[in-house]
Every structure is written in structure tokens, then in C-alpha cells.
Amino acid sequence: MRSETPVVSSVIPADPLAGRRVLVLISGSIAAVKLPLVVSALVQRGALVRCVLSPSAERLVSAVALASLSRAPCHVESDQWSHREARPLHIELAEWAEVVLLAPLSATSLARWVQGLADTLLASTLIASEAPVLAAPAMNSAMWAAPAVRRNWRELQGWERVLPLEPGSGLLACDRVGDGRMADPELLLLALESVLLAGCRRDWQGRRLLVSAGPTREPLDPARCLTNPSTGRMGVLLAQAARLRGASVDLVHGPLAVDPAWLEGLHSHPVLTAAEMEAALLRLQGGADAIAMAAAVADHRRRTPEPTKLPKQALADALGSGWEAVPDLLAGLVQRRPPAQAILGFAAQSGEVLEQARAKFARKGCDLLFANPIDRADAGFAAAGNEGWLLGPRERQRHFGPTGKLALAHALLSALAEVVALRAPVQATADP
């Protein structure tokens, strides 16, 4: 008998940030000039925002501008102790916050935090807060590589209520090219959503996840191709959620229609055709603890694409012949996987989703299969939300949605992590 669980009852709001109390702590790095964009975006999405500037950050960002953008007072160092306040300001701010965004995190503020110093308003607020903290460093690449900074950053990795967001590489304000660039504002917003949805868990730490995402394009001639409306949003969010939970992620993707910032921190492998995707997946499969096949791979391709553009008169004849089925990439990965590797498949369906999904799950042989409708409003291709059925071993199934795709990504990652743990070889222990 199949075990069916009811529809998930805790459906998240359309925007996970709406109505949430976000405390933005801004320390002294030139990347602070990006924070007004973040504050403005948070307010536009319905978040309640309050800001604190460190003494150094006051020289880089206007407190008046932040107050106007946040619709709330922006607190600076001189506000720390005031006869007009009935309670210490750092305690009031710390208790108000549901989540803290510490960006940019400078080398000085990092050292103060790790050492437990509370000599500024920002530092004392940070230490007093019991809310989860998203920490996004920004500094010169030589400073980021300094042994003392690396030691402090490693210390932060083990703190349960902190999500450390590694800086990226690129052109820095000092004209050097290297590590130390603060995460893009769009990625900061995505990471804040992730903290509100899943906390600061690092349950994928030390694991490698291989994800496929987006459509493939099978050329008919130099001007035409067979493809589908997939944007890659679900697969990219799955990859980024895993990365935020500690995984090292390889993302093999077709042409995407997502914010480029969402690819930061991922090992991206862009492809166009199903053959290119298959080759990349085979090359990367061996090092993965788990695979999530979220790509919308074309079902057929031209045996031999035309070398020149076909005239309109010849197009109908070309569409009627010369096609072959694309190999089943998911089934191929299942056949070749090492014993401990867990695999999650995806099935985009129309009509009766569940019955089709059960048949497909039986054929594919993967550990989990998520089947979602593509003929319903606010689900499937290009939609911000999704819904569907997750099928698992022993005929277990669970319905999700309607829900946001990032929330769904975290739920699927948790289910996949359980399978990874079950498939992992038991470590032999020495006799006492």
C-alpha cells in the first residue's frame, strides 16, 4: 500500500522576506556603498529594516540615505548611549532582529566578533544578538589571505547561528584582481531568504553535489533549434541552496534565464546540447556524493544538423525526417553510479502528474523523483513557485506546494541528504 502524506500545510508567503525584521550591520569596507541597494530591495519586498553603521562605515555611506531607504532611523556610533533611550540601544536592536545581515564584514569587525569585543555599537549589537547572522566579508585580496584573517574566518565556520558567505573573485576597489569581493546584492538577498527558510544549517558540509539545470538546444540548422521554455531557475536555486548549506556544487547547465549573481560560488559548466551535457555529467559523476537532474533535456535531436540555413520551403520536409531520440541521461547516470551515490530526478508533466510520475520512477531507478505540473498557473517553467510530488523508496510519496522554488529546493535537499546518509558506506571502527 502506498503511503501518502497530506499537502504541506506550512505554505510560505509569496515572498519569504515580506514582514520579516532584518537588521543590517554595515562595517568599514568600500563595498558598503552597495548596501543602499540591498536596503532598498528589502523594503520593496516588504521587509522591515533597521541599519547600523560602524564608525568607519559612516565615512563611506550616508546615514540619511539609509534612513530614507529603510523608512527607519539609521543608527551610528554616537547613538550608542543616549538619555532619550530607556534601554541600551544595542540590546533593543539585538532583540528586535529576526535575522542579521552583516555586510560588508571588514577584517577589523571580523576580529572584534571572533574575540568577543563589544567596544562599538555594531560590535556590541552583534554579540548581544541571538538571531541568525549572514556574514559577507569584503576586503583587499592580500588582507583576505592574511593568516590572522584566515584563522578568524575558520573560527566563524563552526558557529551554529552564522552563515558565512565566502567572498568572490574579481576586480576590487584597489584595482587588484583576486578574492575578497563581497557577494553581489542579489546573492545577499537570496542568502537572506535561505536563512529565513532553513536557518544556518551546514548539513551538506564536506559533500559534493552535481546538479543539471536549464534547457538544451538541439540545432536543426544554424538558425533554428529544438528546445523548451525552461529557465533553469529550479536547478540553480537547488545548487545555490546546497552551496549555502556547505556543499561543493558542480552545476552543468544549458542557456539560463536567471540573475547571474545566483551562479556565484558554484562550479559552473555551461553547455548547449544534450550531448555536451551528457559528456560533462559523465566527467563529473565520479566525484559526486549526490546528483540532482533538474535540467529539461530535449527528447530528440537532428542526426546531422544542416550546415546552412534551410529555406522556408524545405523546412517542413526537414522537420519530418532525420531525427533521433536523445539518450536518457538520468537512466545512464543511474546505471553508471558508484554504490554510495544518491540520485534525484525531475519530471515535468502535464495532465495526471502522479500516475505518470509513478511509472517514470519505476523506469528510471533513481532514489528520488520530483514530478511537477507544467500546465498550472504559478508552477513549472519560468514560474517563481512550484508544486508537485516527491516519490521515494518503499513507495513513499509526499506532496509539496504551492510553494516558492527556494523553499522547495531546501526540502528536496533535506530528502536527498537522508538518502546520501543511508547509501554512505558504514565506517569500520577499530577494536578497543
C-alpha positions as CSV (number, residue, x, y, z in Angstrom):
1,M,0.0,0.0,0.0
2,R,1.3,3.4,-0.9
3,S,1.9,5.8,2.0
4,E,0.6,9.2,1.2
5,T,1.2,12.3,3.3
6,P,-1.1,15.3,3.2
7,V,-0.3,18.5,1.3
8,V,2.3,20.6,3.1
9,S,0.3,22.9,5.4
10,S,3.0,25.5,6.2
11,V,3.0,27.2,2.8
12,I,5.4,30.1,2.9
13,P,4.3,33.6,1.8
14,A,4.8,34.6,-1.8
15,D,8.0,36.4,-0.7
16,P,9.8,34.9,2.3
17,L,11.2,38.4,3.2
18,A,7.8,40.1,3.5
19,G,7.1,41.2,7.0
20,R,10.4,39.9,8.4
21,R,12.6,42.0,10.7
22,V,16.1,42.4,9.1
23,L,18.9,44.2,10.9
24,V,21.6,45.4,8.5
25,L,25.0,45.9,10.1
26,I,27.5,47.8,7.8
27,S,31.2,47.8,8.7
28,G,34.1,49.8,7.1
29,S,34.8,48.4,3.7
30,I,34.3,50.2,0.4
31,A,31.8,47.6,-0.5
32,A,29.5,49.4,1.9
33,V,28.5,51.6,-1.0
34,K,26.4,48.7,-2.3
35,L,24.3,48.3,0.8
36,P,21.8,51.1,0.0
37,L,20.7,48.9,-3.0
38,V,20.2,46.0,-0.7
39,V,18.2,48.0,1.9
40,S,16.0,49.4,-0.9
41,A,15.4,46.0,-2.3
42,L,14.5,44.6,1.1
43,V,12.0,47.4,1.7
44,Q,10.4,46.9,-1.7
45,R,9.9,43.3,-0.9
46,G,8.1,44.1,2.3
47,A,10.8,43.5,4.9
48,L,11.1,45.7,8.0
49,V,14.7,47.1,8.0
50,R,16.9,48.9,10.5
51,C,20.5,49.8,9.8
52,V,23.7,50.3,11.9
53,L,26.8,51.9,10.6
54,S,30.2,51.3,12.2
55,P,32.4,54.4,12.7
56,S,34.4,53.6,9.6
57,A,31.3,52.9,7.5
58,E,29.9,56.3,8.5
59,R,32.6,57.8,6.2
60,L,31.5,55.7,3.3
61,V,27.7,55.6,3.4
62,S,25.2,58.3,4.2
63,A,23.1,57.6,7.3
64,V,20.5,59.9,5.9
65,A,20.2,57.9,2.7
66,L,19.9,54.6,4.6
67,A,17.2,56.1,6.9
68,S,15.2,57.3,3.9
69,L,15.5,54.0,2.1
70,S,14.7,51.8,5.2
71,R,11.9,54.1,6.5
72,A,13.5,53.9,9.9
73,P,16.3,55.6,11.8
74,C,19.8,54.6,10.8
75,H,21.9,54.2,14.0
76,V,25.5,55.4,14.2
77,E,28.2,55.3,16.9
78,S,27.1,58.5,18.7
79,D,23.7,56.9,19.3
80,Q,25.1,54.1,21.5
81,W,24.3,55.8,24.8
82,S,21.5,58.4,25.0
83,H,19.5,59.8,27.8
84,R,16.5,59.7,25.5
85,E,16.6,55.9,25.4
86,A,15.0,53.8,28.2
87,R,17.0,50.7,27.2
88,P,20.5,50.2,25.8
89,L,20.3,50.6,22.1
90,H,22.4,47.5,21.2
91,I,20.1,45.3,23.3
92,E,17.0,46.8,21.7
93,L,18.3,46.2,18.2
94,A,19.6,42.7,19.0
95,E,16.2,41.6,20.4
96,W,14.3,43.3,17.6
97,A,16.1,41.4,14.8
98,E,14.8,38.1,13.3
99,V,17.8,37.9,11.1
100,V,21.0,39.9,10.8
101,L,22.8,40.8,7.6
102,L,26.5,41.7,8.4
103,A,27.7,43.2,5.1
104,P,30.3,44.1,4.3
105,L,32.2,42.3,7.0
106,S,35.7,44.0,7.3
107,A,38.8,42.4,8.7
108,T,38.5,44.6,11.8
109,S,34.9,43.7,12.5
110,L,35.6,40.1,12.0
111,A,38.4,40.2,14.5
112,R,36.3,42.0,17.1
113,W,33.4,39.5,16.6
114,V,35.6,36.4,17.0
115,Q,37.4,37.8,20.0
116,G,34.1,38.9,21.7
117,L,34.9,42.6,21.8
118,A,32.0,45.0,22.3
119,D,33.6,48.4,22.0
120,T,31.3,49.8,19.3
121,L,27.6,49.9,18.7
122,L,27.9,47.5,15.8
123,A,30.1,45.1,17.7
124,S,28.0,45.1,20.9
125,T,24.8,44.6,18.9
126,L,26.3,41.7,17.1
127,I,27.4,40.0,20.3
128,A,24.1,40.6,22.0
129,S,22.0,39.2,19.2
130,E,20.7,35.7,19.3
131,A,19.3,35.9,15.7
132,P,20.9,34.0,12.8
133,V,23.6,36.1,11.1
134,L,24.5,36.2,7.4
135,A,28.1,37.3,7.2
136,A,29.5,38.6,3.9
137,P,33.2,39.7,4.0
138,A,34.8,42.2,1.7
139,M,38.4,43.3,1.7
140,N,41.6,43.5,-0.3
141,S,42.8,40.1,-1.6
142,A,46.1,40.3,0.4
143,M,44.1,41.1,3.6
144,W,41.7,38.2,2.9
145,A,44.7,35.9,2.5
146,A,46.4,37.1,5.7
147,P,46.9,34.3,8.3
148,A,45.1,36.1,11.1
149,V,42.1,36.8,8.9
150,R,42.0,33.2,7.6
151,R,42.2,32.0,11.2
152,N,39.3,34.2,12.3
153,W,37.2,33.1,9.3
154,R,37.8,29.5,10.0
155,E,36.7,30.1,13.6
156,L,33.4,31.5,12.3
157,Q,32.7,28.4,10.2
158,G,31.8,26.4,13.3
159,W,29.3,28.9,14.8
160,E,25.8,27.4,14.6
161,R,23.8,30.6,14.1
162,V,26.2,32.1,11.5
163,L,26.0,31.5,7.7
164,P,29.4,32.6,6.4
165,L,29.2,33.7,2.7
166,E,32.6,33.4,1.1
167,P,33.6,36.5,-1.0
168,G,34.1,36.1,-4.7
169,S,36.9,36.9,-7.1
170,G,37.0,39.9,-9.4
171,L,38.2,43.5,-9.8
172,L,38.5,45.1,-6.4
173,A,38.2,48.8,-5.4
174,C,42.0,48.8,-5.0
175,D,42.4,47.8,-8.7
176,R,43.7,44.3,-7.8
177,V,42.0,41.3,-9.3
178,G,41.5,38.5,-6.8
179,D,39.5,37.1,-3.9
180,G,37.8,39.4,-1.4
181,R,34.9,40.8,-3.5
182,M,31.7,41.0,-1.4
183,A,28.8,38.8,-2.7
184,D,26.6,40.5,-5.2
185,P,23.5,42.2,-3.7
186,E,21.1,39.8,-5.4
187,L,23.0,36.9,-3.9
188,L,22.8,38.5,-0.5
189,L,19.0,38.7,-0.8
190,L,18.9,35.1,-1.9
191,A,21.1,34.0,1.1
192,L,18.9,36.0,3.5
193,E,15.8,34.1,2.1
194,S,17.7,30.9,2.6
195,V,18.5,31.7,6.3
196,L,14.8,32.5,6.9
197,L,13.7,29.3,5.3
198,A,16.4,26.8,6.5
199,G,18.4,28.6,9.2
200,C,22.2,28.4,9.1
201,R,22.5,24.6,8.8
202,R,25.6,23.1,7.2
203,D,24.4,19.6,6.8
204,W,26.0,19.3,3.3
205,Q,29.4,20.3,4.6
206,G,32.1,18.1,3.0
207,R,29.8,16.7,0.4
208,R,29.8,17.3,-3.4
209,L,26.6,17.7,-5.3
210,L,26.3,17.6,-9.1
211,V,23.3,19.5,-10.5
212,S,22.0,19.8,-14.0
213,A,19.7,22.8,-14.9
214,G,18.1,24.7,-17.8
215,P,17.2,23.5,-21.3
216,T,19.3,22.0,-24.0
217,R,19.2,23.2,-27.6
218,E,19.4,20.7,-30.4
219,P,20.2,22.5,-33.7
220,L,18.3,21.9,-36.9
221,D,20.4,24.4,-38.8
222,P,22.5,27.4,-37.9
223,A,19.3,29.5,-37.3
224,R,16.9,27.0,-35.7
225,C,16.8,24.6,-32.8
226,L,14.6,22.3,-30.7
227,T,14.4,23.5,-27.1
228,N,11.9,24.2,-24.4
229,P,10.9,27.1,-22.1
230,S,13.0,26.1,-19.1
231,T,14.8,29.0,-17.4
232,G,16.9,26.8,-15.1
233,R,15.6,28.6,-12.0
234,M,14.7,25.4,-10.1
235,G,18.1,23.8,-10.7
236,V,20.1,26.9,-10.0
237,L,18.2,27.5,-6.7
238,L,18.8,23.9,-5.7
239,A,22.5,24.3,-6.4
240,Q,22.8,27.6,-4.5
241,A,20.8,26.3,-1.5
242,A,23.2,23.3,-1.3
243,R,26.2,25.6,-1.5
244,L,24.8,27.7,1.3
245,R,24.4,24.5,3.3
246,G,28.0,23.7,2.9
247,A,28.2,21.6,-0.3
248,S,30.7,22.0,-3.1
249,V,28.5,22.2,-6.2
250,D,29.1,21.5,-9.8
251,L,26.3,23.0,-12.0
252,V,26.0,21.7,-15.5
253,H,23.6,24.0,-17.3
254,G,22.1,24.9,-20.6
255,P,21.2,28.5,-21.5
256,L,19.9,30.1,-18.3
257,A,17.4,33.0,-17.7
258,V,18.3,33.7,-14.1
259,D,20.2,36.5,-12.3
260,P,23.9,35.9,-13.0
261,A,24.6,36.6,-9.3
262,W,22.9,33.3,-8.5
263,L,25.9,31.5,-10.1
264,E,28.4,32.9,-7.6
265,G,30.2,30.3,-5.6
266,L,29.2,27.4,-7.9
267,H,31.4,25.5,-10.3
268,S,29.5,26.2,-13.5
269,H,29.8,24.1,-16.6
270,P,27.8,25.7,-19.4
271,V,26.6,23.5,-22.3
272,L,24.2,23.8,-25.2
273,T,23.3,20.4,-26.5
274,A,22.2,17.1,-24.7
275,A,25.4,15.5,-26.0
276,E,27.5,18.3,-24.3
277,M,25.5,17.9,-21.1
278,E,25.9,14.1,-21.1
279,A,29.7,14.5,-21.6
280,A,30.0,17.0,-18.7
281,L,27.9,14.8,-16.4
282,L,29.9,11.7,-17.1
283,R,33.1,13.6,-16.5
284,L,31.9,14.9,-13.1
285,Q,29.8,12.0,-11.9
286,G,32.6,10.1,-10.2
287,G,33.4,12.8,-7.6
288,A,29.8,13.5,-6.6
289,D,28.1,12.2,-3.4
290,A,24.7,13.0,-5.0
291,I,23.2,14.1,-8.3
292,A,20.1,16.3,-8.9
293,M,18.9,16.1,-12.5
294,A,16.8,19.3,-12.8
295,A,17.6,20.0,-16.5
296,A,14.9,19.9,-19.1
297,V,16.8,17.8,-21.7
298,A,15.4,17.7,-25.3
299,D,13.8,14.4,-26.2
300,H,15.0,14.3,-29.8
301,R,17.8,15.8,-31.9
302,R,18.8,16.0,-35.5
303,R,21.1,13.2,-36.5
304,T,23.1,15.6,-38.7
305,P,22.2,19.3,-38.4
306,E,22.1,21.2,-41.7
307,P,25.3,23.1,-42.3
308,T,23.5,26.1,-43.8
309,K,20.1,27.7,-43.0
310,L,17.3,25.9,-44.7
311,P,14.9,27.9,-46.9
312,K,11.3,28.0,-45.6
313,Q,10.1,25.8,-48.4
314,A,12.5,23.0,-47.3
315,L,11.8,23.3,-43.5
316,A,8.7,21.2,-43.5
317,D,10.5,18.2,-45.1
318,A,13.4,18.6,-42.7
319,L,11.1,18.6,-39.7
320,G,9.6,15.3,-40.8
321,S,12.7,13.2,-41.0
322,G,16.3,12.9,-39.8
323,W,15.6,12.9,-36.1
324,E,16.7,10.5,-33.4
325,A,15.9,10.1,-29.7
326,V,18.3,11.7,-27.2
327,P,19.7,9.1,-24.7
328,D,18.1,9.1,-21.3
329,L,20.7,11.0,-19.3
330,L,19.2,10.2,-15.9
331,A,18.9,6.5,-16.6
332,G,22.5,6.5,-17.8
333,L,23.8,8.1,-14.7
334,V,21.8,5.6,-12.6
335,Q,23.4,2.7,-14.4
336,R,27.0,4.0,-14.0
337,R,26.8,5.4,-10.5
338,P,29.1,4.2,-7.7
339,P,27.3,2.3,-4.9
340,A,27.1,5.2,-2.4
341,Q,25.9,7.9,-4.9
342,A,22.3,9.2,-4.4
343,I,20.3,10.5,-7.4
344,L,17.3,12.8,-7.5
345,G,15.4,13.0,-10.8
346,F,12.9,15.5,-12.0
347,A,9.9,15.0,-14.2
348,A,8.0,17.9,-15.8
349,Q,4.5,16.6,-16.5
350,S,1.1,17.8,-17.8
351,G,-2.3,16.2,-17.1
352,E,-2.3,13.5,-14.4
353,V,1.1,14.1,-12.8
354,L,1.1,11.4,-10.1
355,E,0.4,8.4,-12.2
356,Q,2.8,9.4,-14.9
357,A,5.4,10.0,-12.2
358,R,5.0,6.6,-10.6
359,A,5.6,4.9,-14.0
360,K,8.6,7.1,-14.7
361,F,10.1,6.5,-11.2
362,A,9.8,2.7,-11.7
363,R,11.6,3.0,-15.1
364,K,14.4,5.4,-14.1
365,G,15.8,3.6,-11.0
366,C,16.8,6.8,-9.2
367,D,16.5,7.2,-5.4
368,L,14.0,10.1,-5.5
369,L,11.9,11.6,-8.3
370,F,10.2,15.0,-8.1
371,A,7.3,15.4,-10.6
372,N,5.8,18.8,-11.1
373,P,3.0,20.1,-13.3
374,I,3.8,22.5,-16.2
375,D,0.2,23.2,-17.1
376,R,-0.8,25.0,-13.9
377,A,-0.5,28.7,-13.0
378,D,2.5,29.7,-10.9
379,A,4.2,26.4,-11.3
380,G,6.7,24.8,-13.7
381,F,8.7,26.6,-16.4
382,A,9.7,30.3,-15.6
383,A,7.4,30.5,-12.5
384,A,8.6,31.8,-9.2
385,G,6.8,29.0,-7.4
386,N,6.3,25.3,-7.9
387,E,4.4,22.3,-6.6
388,G,4.4,18.5,-7.2
389,W,5.1,15.1,-5.8
390,L,8.3,13.7,-4.4
391,L,8.5,9.9,-4.8
392,G,10.9,7.8,-2.8
393,P,11.8,4.3,-1.8
394,R,9.3,1.8,-0.5
395,E,6.5,3.7,-2.4
396,R,6.7,6.7,-0.2
397,Q,5.4,9.9,-1.7
398,R,4.9,13.5,-0.4
399,H,3.1,16.4,-2.0
400,F,4.7,19.9,-1.9
401,G,3.1,23.2,-2.7
402,P,2.2,25.5,-4.0
403,T,5.4,27.0,-2.6
404,G,8.4,29.1,-3.5
405,K,11.2,27.4,-5.5
406,L,13.9,28.1,-2.9
407,A,11.7,26.6,-0.2
408,L,11.2,23.6,-2.4
409,A,14.9,23.4,-3.1
410,H,15.7,23.2,0.7
411,A,13.0,20.5,1.2
412,L,14.4,18.4,-1.7
413,L,17.9,18.8,-0.3
414,S,16.9,17.5,3.1
415,A,15.3,14.5,1.5
416,L,18.3,13.9,-0.7
417,A,20.6,14.3,2.4
418,E,18.7,11.4,4.1
419,V,19.3,9.2,1.1
420,V,23.0,10.1,1.0
421,A,23.4,9.2,4.6
422,L,21.6,5.8,4.1
423,R,23.7,5.0,1.0
424,A,27.0,6.0,2.6
425,P,29.3,3.1,3.5
426,V,29.5,2.3,7.2
427,Q,32.9,3.3,8.5
428,A,34.7,0.4,10.1
429,T,35.8,1.0,13.7
430,A,38.9,-0.3,15.3
431,D,38.6,-2.8,18.2
432,P,39.2,-1.2,21.6
